Amino acid sequence: MKDLFIVRHAKSSWDAPELSDHDRPLNRRGKRDAPRMAQWLFEYGRMPDRIVSSTAKRARKTAEEIANRCGVAERLELNRELYFGDPESWVELLRNTETEVACVMLVGHNPGVEDFLEQLTGQYERLPTAAIAHVELPVESWRDISIEGGGRLVTVQRPKELL
């Protein structure tokens, strides 16, 4: 069994229209929610062995917050495929993960995160900004994952649900 966390980046700012979409930073709510979700994950107690984030600034900052809070900053890597990549490219990225890695976190964007989650589990879940979904995958090796992965949705945590 492998564990996968699917994270939608925290809320981004639209205050600087001259910035490219890729370079948009977190807004005030995003800067508040990213640490709260990182704390939730820390308390949840399941730390990722590998964190792969979109290269977009808002996703990278969300991933850095989580990685730093959970003490796994050295496990963070950036991958442009998570910036508007389709679910098939996300599966391909996971297939290249070493077998000994038990838990991976992917940080990306909508609609990709919701589409990916639905295809892996057969369940649609709304993932607002900064939401984290935990999926168990019935595989022994990441090489064996498929887009219809038969994954089991364990939980979804949304920022608004935190007190």
Secondary structure as UniProt FT lines:
FT   STRAND          2..8
FT   TURN            17..18
FT   HELIX           21..23
FT   HELIX           28..44
FT   STRAND          50..53
FT   HELIX           57..69
FT   TURN            70..71
FT   HELIX           73..75
FT   STRAND          76..78
FT   HELIX           80..82
FT   HELIX           87..95
FT   TURN            99..100
FT   STRAND          103..108
FT   TURN            110..111
FT   HELIX           112..121
FT   TURN            129..130
FT   STRAND          132..137
FT   HELIX           142..144
FT   TURN            147..148
FT   STRAND          152..157
FT   HELIX           159..161
//
